[in-house]
C-alpha cells in the first residue's frame, strides 16, 4: 500500500512540475546580505517534547525553516502505538503562502496500522520557499511511557526540476504519557 501511495504521489508531483509556471529562467536577483553565508534549513516537530495525561488529545506541528524553492514534500513520522494513537493530520499554510494556489495533501497510516504515518504534500501551482508551519499532527495518549516522534524515511523536499532541496537537519521529538 505504501509503495502504491508513493508511486501515485510521485506521478502527481511530476505532473505538477511539468505544469509549474515560471520555473525556469527569471531574473537574477540581488546578492546576499553583508558577510552572511547560507542559513541552515530544518524540519522540526514542535514542541519537541512534552508530557500529557493518559486519555488526552494533543498536537505536534511540523515547522520548516529556511527552505529553498520547493513544491513537493514527503516523509514518514514513526511513534510507539502502545503510548500514542494517531488521530489525523491537517495541512497548514507553508505550501500555500500568499494564496499561491492549490495543494495536494495526503497523510495516512502505513498499511492502516498504527506506528507509522506516511505524509506527502504538493504545491500544484508554483514553488515556495522560506519558513512556516507545514502541518499539524493530532494524537491521543493511550498508554503510559515515553515515545519518540521521529522523522523516518525522509524522501524530503523537491523543486520543480525534480532535484532534492537541501535540508540540513530533521529534528525529532518525544512525548511522555502519565
C-alpha positions as CSV (number, residue, x, y, z in Angstrom):
1,X,0.0,0.0,0.0
2,X,2.8,2.4,0.9
3,X,4.6,1.8,-2.3
4,X,1.4,2.4,-4.3
5,X,0.8,5.7,-2.4
6,X,4.4,6.8,-3.0
7,X,4.2,6.0,-6.7
8,X,0.9,7.8,-7.2
9,X,2.2,10.8,-5.2
10,X,5.4,10.8,-7.3
11,X,3.4,10.8,-10.6
12,X,1.3,13.7,-9.3
13,X,4.4,15.6,-8.4
14,X,6.0,15.1,-11.8
15,X,2.7,16.2,-13.4
16,X,2.7,19.3,-11.2
17,X,6.4,20.0,-12.0
18,X,5.7,20.0,-15.8
19,X,2.8,22.4,-15.3
20,X,4.5,24.9,-13.0
21,X,4.5,28.5,-14.2
22,X,7.8,30.4,-14.2
23,X,10.0,27.6,-13.0
24,X,12.8,28.2,-15.5
25,X,14.6,31.4,-16.2
26,X,13.6,34.5,-14.3
27,X,15.6,37.5,-13.1
28,X,18.9,37.3,-11.4
29,X,18.0,38.8,-8.1
30,X,20.3,40.6,-5.7
31,X,23.2,39.3,-3.7
32,X,23.0,38.1,-0.2
33,X,23.4,40.3,2.9
34,X,26.7,41.5,4.1
35,X,29.1,38.8,5.2
36,X,26.4,36.1,5.7
37,X,26.5,32.6,4.3
38,X,23.5,30.4,3.7
39,X,21.3,29.9,6.7
40,X,20.7,26.3,7.8
41,X,17.4,24.7,6.8
42,X,15.5,22.5,9.2
43,X,12.3,20.5,9.6
44,X,11.3,20.1,13.3
45,X,8.4,18.8,15.4
46,X,7.1,21.4,17.8
47,X,7.0,21.3,20.7
48,X,10.0,19.0,20.7
49,X,9.0,17.3,23.9
50,X,6.2,17.4,26.5
51,X,4.1,15.4,29.0
52,X,0.4,14.7,28.5
53,X,-2.2,12.8,30.6
54,X,-3.3,9.4,29.5
55,X,-6.5,9.8,27.5
56,X,-5.7,13.4,26.5
57,X,-5.5,14.5,22.9
58,X,-2.5,16.6,21.8
59,X,-0.9,18.0,18.7
60,X,2.6,18.5,17.2
61,X,3.3,20.8,14.4
62,X,5.9,20.3,11.7
63,X,7.8,23.5,11.4
64,X,10.2,24.3,8.5
65,X,12.9,27.0,8.5
66,X,14.9,28.5,5.6
67,X,13.6,26.0,3.0
68,X,14.8,26.7,-0.6
69,X,12.4,26.7,-3.5
70,X,10.2,23.6,-3.2
71,X,6.9,22.2,-4.4
72,X,6.9,18.6,-3.0
73,X,7.4,17.2,0.5
74,X,7.4,13.6,1.6
75,X,8.4,11.9,4.8
76,X,7.1,9.5,7.5
77,X,6.6,10.0,11.2
78,X,7.0,7.0,13.5
79,X,5.9,6.5,17.1
80,X,5.1,3.8,19.6
81,X,1.4,2.8,19.2
82,X,1.3,1.5,22.7
83,X,1.8,5.0,24.0
84,X,0.0,7.3,21.5
85,X,-2.6,6.8,18.8
86,X,-2.7,8.9,15.5
87,X,-6.0,10.7,15.0
88,X,-5.4,12.8,11.9
89,X,-3.3,15.5,10.2
90,X,-4.1,18.8,8.7
91,X,-2.2,20.9,6.3
92,X,-1.1,24.3,7.4
93,X,0.0,27.4,5.4
94,X,3.6,26.8,4.3
95,X,2.9,25.3,0.9
96,X,0.1,27.8,0.2
97,X,1.9,31.0,1.1
98,X,0.3,34.2,-0.1
99,X,-2.5,32.1,-1.6
100,X,-0.1,30.6,-4.2
101,X,-2.6,28.1,-5.5
102,X,-3.9,24.6,-4.9
103,X,-2.1,21.9,-3.0
104,X,-2.5,18.1,-2.6
105,X,-2.1,16.8,0.9
106,X,-2.1,13.1,2.0
107,X,-1.4,11.7,5.4
108,X,-2.3,8.1,6.3
109,X,-1.2,5.2,8.5
110,X,1.1,2.8,6.6
111,X,-1.0,-0.2,5.7
112,X,-3.7,1.0,8.1
113,X,-1.6,0.1,11.1
114,X,-0.6,2.4,14.0
115,X,3.0,3.3,14.3
116,X,3.9,5.0,11.0
117,X,2.3,7.9,9.3
118,X,3.1,8.5,5.6
119,X,2.9,12.1,4.6
120,X,3.0,13.8,1.2
121,X,2.2,17.4,0.1
122,X,2.5,19.0,-3.3
123,X,2.1,22.7,-4.3
124,X,0.3,22.4,-7.6
125,X,1.0,25.9,-9.0
126,X,4.5,27.1,-8.1
127,X,7.5,26.7,-5.9
128,X,7.5,28.3,-2.4
129,X,10.4,29.0,0.0
130,X,11.0,30.3,3.5
131,X,9.8,29.3,6.9
132,X,6.5,28.3,8.4
133,X,4.2,25.6,9.6
134,X,3.8,22.7,7.2
135,X,1.2,20.6,9.0
136,X,-0.3,19.7,12.4
137,X,-0.5,16.1,13.6
138,X,-3.2,15.1,16.1
139,X,-2.6,12.3,18.6
140,X,-4.3,10.7,21.6
141,X,-2.3,9.5,24.6
142,X,-3.3,5.8,25.1
143,X,-0.6,4.2,27.4
144,X,1.9,5.3,30.0
145,X,5.5,5.7,28.8
146,X,7.7,7.8,26.6
147,X,7.7,7.5,22.8
148,X,9.9,9.2,20.2
149,X,8.1,11.0,17.4
150,X,10.6,10.5,14.7
151,X,11.0,11.6,11.1
152,X,11.6,8.3,9.2
153,X,12.3,7.7,5.5
154,X,12.6,11.4,4.7
155,X,12.1,11.5,0.9
156,X,12.5,15.2,1.6
157,X,11.7,18.3,-0.4
158,X,12.0,18.6,-4.1
159,X,12.0,21.6,-6.5
160,X,10.3,21.8,-9.9
161,X,13.3,20.4,-11.7
162,X,12.9,17.2,-9.5
163,X,16.1,17.9,-7.6
164,X,16.3,17.5,-3.9
165,X,16.1,20.6,-1.8
166,X,18.8,20.5,0.9
167,X,17.5,20.0,4.5
168,X,20.3,20.5,7.0
169,X,18.5,18.9,9.9
170,X,15.5,16.8,10.7
171,X,14.6,17.4,14.4
172,X,12.6,14.6,16.1
173,X,10.5,14.9,19.2
174,X,9.3,12.9,22.2
175,X,6.1,12.7,24.3
176,X,5.7,11.3,27.7
177,X,2.3,10.0,28.8
178,X,1.5,9.8,32.5
